Amino acid sequence: MELFLDSVDFAEIEQAFSTGVFAGLTTTPTFMHRHGIADVDGAIAKLSGMVPMLHVEALGESYEETIAEAERILKLPLKSKPVFKIPVFDQGIKACRSLVNAGHQVNVHLIYTLNQAYMAANAGATYICPLVGRLHDQGHDAMALIEQSINMIDRYHYPTKVMVSSVRHPEHVRQAILLGAHACTIPWNVFKRL
């Protein structure tokens, strides 16, 4: 199972990647702003040279806005090509297919249902991100969704990987391993408790 760090803290990121066990980093401009990072584009460019694989959001309220944001990010002085994180919605699914057809990797996130997971996989998503912590917070069996998504991908031979996200504690990681999740993205504090 690929292990990703979910963070915007540069000191934390350096410490985590010095362990040699992380496949990449998931982050968002929204979290960067909350963390006090004013130069988000500069941070994205810097991170692209710090980690093996960078997942970063291409946000937009329409297909056109999402594609334009992805193209804008690609014009930054990046050291490596990012994986674009796109929220699951009809325009995001359309943008996913276009970006994949253009040779990019896409992480469709904010997955809450098997139908959303299916639409993302069918659109060619490299990763799909069910939010286990948020689902648990709302009283849902998040791990059932992980299992169903893995089974759907295996049954229909999609190349998509299930990335367990919104991880709150080590038990989420243990369950992800037992279910055969392809990837898991975790905060640094969870890693330290593993």
Kinemage of the C-alpha trace (Angstrom):
@kinemage 1
@onewidth
@group {chain A} dominant
@subgroup {mainchain}
@vectorlist {calphas} color= white
{ca met a 1} P 0.000 0.000 0.000
{ca glu a 2} L 1.418 3.374 -1.012
{ca leu a 3} L 1.764 5.753 1.922
{ca phe a 4} L 1.273 9.492 1.405
{ca leu a 5} L 1.674 12.381 3.807
{ca asp a 6} L -1.214 14.840 4.050
{ca ser a 7} L 0.343 18.138 5.111
{ca val a 8} L 1.221 21.762 4.314
{ca asp a 9} L 3.873 22.191 7.021
{ca phe a 10} L 7.333 22.370 5.376
{ca ala a 11} L 9.272 21.336 8.490
{ca glu a 12} L 6.933 18.398 8.990
{ca ile a 13} L 7.208 17.453 5.312
{ca glu a 14} L 11.025 17.483 5.430
{ca gln a 15} L 11.019 15.346 8.569
{ca ala a 16} L 8.487 12.893 7.149
{ca phe a 17} L 10.236 12.407 3.809
{ca ser a 18} L 13.575 11.864 5.521
{ca thr a 19} L 12.128 8.531 6.709
{ca gly a 20} L 12.092 7.236 3.123
{ca val a 21} L 8.692 5.559 3.461
{ca phe a 22} L 6.345 8.063 1.818
{ca ala a 23} L 5.391 7.748 -1.865
{ca gly a 24} L 4.208 11.337 -2.069
{ca leu a 25} L 2.333 14.276 -0.588
{ca thr a 26} L -1.311 15.335 -0.747
{ca thr a 27} L -2.044 18.995 -0.090
{ca thr a 28} L -4.480 21.767 -0.967
{ca pro a 29} L -4.256 25.536 -1.459
{ca thr a 30} L -7.121 25.887 1.049
{ca phe a 31} L -5.036 24.242 3.793
{ca met a 32} L -2.010 26.316 2.750
{ca his a 33} L -3.998 29.532 3.293
{ca arg a 34} L -5.188 28.269 6.696
{ca his a 35} L -1.584 27.462 7.603
{ca gly a 36} L -0.549 31.044 6.809
{ca ile a 37} L 1.160 30.374 3.460
{ca ala a 38} L 0.644 33.528 1.394
{ca asp a 39} L 2.545 32.459 -1.740
{ca val a 40} L 0.605 29.301 -2.631
{ca asp a 41} L 2.093 29.053 -6.138
{ca gly a 42} L 5.599 29.342 -4.715
{ca ala a 43} L 4.786 26.637 -2.163
{ca ile a 44} L 3.480 24.298 -4.887
{ca ala a 45} L 6.625 24.838 -6.952
{ca lys a 46} L 8.861 24.234 -3.924
{ca leu a 47} L 6.968 21.086 -2.897
{ca ser a 48} L 7.259 19.683 -6.417
{ca gly a 49} L 10.996 19.453 -5.831
{ca met a 50} L 10.765 18.101 -2.284
{ca val a 51} L 8.558 15.028 -2.724
{ca pro a 52} L 8.439 12.105 -5.191
{ca met a 53} L 4.777 12.714 -6.116
{ca leu a 54} L 2.716 15.824 -5.399
{ca his a 55} L -1.093 15.745 -5.372
{ca val a 56} L -2.436 19.301 -5.543
{ca glu a 57} L -5.909 20.685 -6.150
{ca ala a 58} L -7.060 22.151 -9.429
{ca leu a 59} L -10.200 23.891 -8.247
{ca gly a 60} L -12.974 25.274 -10.381
{ca glu a 61} L -16.742 25.532 -10.331
{ca ser a 62} L -16.993 24.413 -13.961
{ca tyr a 63} L -15.149 22.210 -16.427
{ca glu a 64} L -13.537 25.253 -18.021
{ca glu a 65} L -12.372 26.712 -14.686
{ca thr a 66} L -10.943 23.366 -13.551
{ca ile a 67} L -8.987 22.854 -16.783
{ca ala a 68} L -7.784 26.473 -16.722
{ca glu a 69} L -6.521 26.039 -13.144
{ca ala a 70} L -4.701 22.804 -14.051
{ca glu a 71} L -3.072 24.546 -17.017
{ca arg a 72} L -2.121 27.496 -14.798
{ca ile a 73} L -0.458 25.166 -12.276
{ca leu a 74} L 1.479 23.462 -15.081
{ca lys a 75} L 2.992 26.851 -15.997
{ca leu a 76} L 4.572 27.199 -12.542
{ca pro a 77} L 8.307 26.377 -12.254
{ca leu a 78} L 7.598 22.782 -11.206
{ca lys a 79} L 10.305 20.157 -10.743
{ca ser a 80} L 7.863 17.324 -11.467
{ca lys a 81} L 4.426 16.911 -12.970
{ca pro a 82} L 1.700 17.018 -10.310
{ca val a 83} L -1.269 14.726 -9.814
{ca phe a 84} L -4.334 16.971 -10.015
{ca lys a 85} L -6.828 16.666 -7.183
{ca ile a 86} L -10.324 17.379 -8.486
{ca pro a 87} L -13.531 17.217 -6.420
{ca val a 88} L -16.128 14.717 -7.600
{ca phe a 89} L -18.957 16.521 -9.394
{ca asp a 90} L -20.236 16.343 -12.970
{ca gln a 91} L -17.845 19.023 -14.265
{ca gly a 92} L -14.961 17.499 -12.286
{ca ile a 93} L -15.582 14.089 -13.871
{ca lys a 94} L -15.523 15.704 -17.314
{ca ala a 95} L -12.286 17.538 -16.428
{ca cys a 96} L -10.787 14.281 -15.130
{ca arg a 97} L -11.399 12.558 -18.470
{ca ser a 98} L -9.878 15.485 -20.416
{ca leu a 99} L -6.785 15.666 -18.214
{ca val a 100} L -6.250 11.897 -18.351
{ca asn a 101} L -6.643 11.971 -22.142
{ca ala a 102} L -3.956 14.704 -22.203
{ca gly a 103} L -1.550 12.430 -20.296
{ca his a 104} L -2.012 13.742 -16.750
{ca gln a 105} L -2.724 11.855 -13.536
{ca val a 106} L -5.848 12.775 -11.591
{ca asn a 107} L -6.970 12.179 -8.020
{ca val a 108} L -10.754 12.515 -7.743
{ca his a 109} L -11.448 13.314 -4.120
{ca leu a 110} L -14.362 14.026 -1.784
{ca ile a 111} L -15.767 10.573 -2.612
{ca tyr a 112} L -18.726 9.666 -0.384
{ca thr a 113} L -20.543 6.947 -2.366
{ca leu a 114} L -19.816 3.930 -4.537
{ca asn a 115} L -21.568 5.641 -7.458
{ca gln a 116} L -19.125 8.552 -7.200
{ca ala a 117} L -16.205 6.114 -7.017
{ca tyr a 118} L -17.521 4.368 -10.127
{ca met a 119} L -17.910 7.611 -12.091
{ca ala a 120} L -14.356 8.669 -11.179
{ca ala a 121} L -12.878 5.284 -12.149
{ca asn a 122} L -14.881 5.274 -15.366
{ca ala a 123} L -13.481 8.742 -16.158
{ca gly a 124} L -9.946 7.365 -15.858
{ca ala a 125} L -8.986 8.677 -12.396
{ca thr a 126} L -5.552 7.525 -11.267
{ca tyr a 127} L -6.686 7.712 -7.627
{ca ile a 128} L -10.032 8.046 -5.917
{ca cys a 129} L -10.166 9.412 -2.368
{ca pro a 130} L -13.017 8.324 -0.095
{ca leu a 131} L -12.968 10.460 3.056
{ca val a 132} L -13.138 7.888 5.852
{ca gly a 133} L -12.868 10.332 8.755
{ca arg a 134} L -15.619 12.591 7.494
{ca leu a 135} L -17.850 9.619 6.702
{ca his a 136} L -17.308 8.183 10.193
{ca asp a 137} L -18.077 11.610 11.687
{ca gln a 138} L -21.444 11.490 9.916
{ca gly a 139} L -22.224 7.981 11.179
{ca his a 140} L -21.470 6.053 7.980
{ca asp a 141} L -19.508 2.816 7.578
{ca ala a 142} L -16.605 4.341 5.679
{ca met a 143} L -14.662 1.103 5.456
{ca ala a 144} L -17.581 -0.544 3.661
{ca leu a 145} L -17.167 2.120 0.961
{ca ile a 146} L -13.425 1.389 0.759
{ca glu a 147} L -14.110 -2.330 0.361
{ca gln a 148} L -16.846 -1.766 -2.235
{ca ser a 149} L -14.620 0.593 -4.224
{ca ile a 150} L -11.718 -1.899 -4.241
{ca asn a 151} L -14.074 -4.690 -5.332
{ca met a 152} L -15.545 -2.518 -8.110
{ca ile a 153} L -12.080 -1.638 -9.417
{ca asp a 154} L -10.969 -5.286 -9.326
{ca arg a 155} L -14.175 -6.583 -10.921
{ca tyr a 156} L -14.099 -4.154 -13.842
{ca his a 157} L -10.296 -3.983 -14.175
{ca tyr a 158} L -9.982 -0.217 -13.782
{ca pro a 159} L -6.384 0.999 -13.348
{ca thr a 160} L -7.643 3.338 -10.599
{ca lys a 161} L -6.230 3.143 -7.057
{ca val a 162} L -8.282 3.636 -3.898
{ca met a 163} L -6.554 6.157 -1.616
{ca val a 164} L -7.918 6.173 1.927
{ca ser a 165} L -8.029 9.797 3.052
{ca ser a 166} L -9.301 11.945 5.929
{ca val a 167} L -7.472 9.514 8.213
{ca arg a 168} L -7.961 10.373 11.882
{ca his a 169} L -6.162 7.572 13.739
{ca pro a 170} L -3.992 4.453 13.254
{ca glu a 171} L -7.052 2.191 13.194
{ca his a 172} L -8.048 3.713 9.834
{ca val a 173} L -4.624 2.710 8.483
{ca arg a 174} L -4.898 -0.818 9.881
{ca gln a 175} L -8.330 -1.277 8.310
{ca ala a 176} L -7.077 0.120 4.989
{ca ile a 177} L -4.285 -2.486 5.003
{ca leu a 178} L -6.679 -5.330 5.827
{ca leu a 179} L -9.082 -4.320 3.052
{ca gly a 180} L -6.325 -4.091 0.451
{ca ala a 181} L -6.485 -0.347 -0.209
{ca his a 182} L -3.943 0.738 -2.813
{ca ala a 183} L -2.895 3.921 -1.008
{ca cys a 184} L -3.440 5.842 2.207
{ca thr a 185} L -2.739 9.508 2.949
{ca ile a 186} L -2.186 10.400 6.576
{ca pro a 187} L -1.279 13.366 8.765
{ca trp a 188} L 2.151 13.383 10.405
{ca asn a 189} L 0.643 12.903 13.878
{ca val a 190} L -0.997 9.651 12.742
{ca phe a 191} L 2.268 8.423 11.250
{ca lys a 192} L 4.036 9.033 14.548
{ca arg a 193} L 1.382 6.928 16.330
{ca leu a 194} L 1.657 3.964 13.926
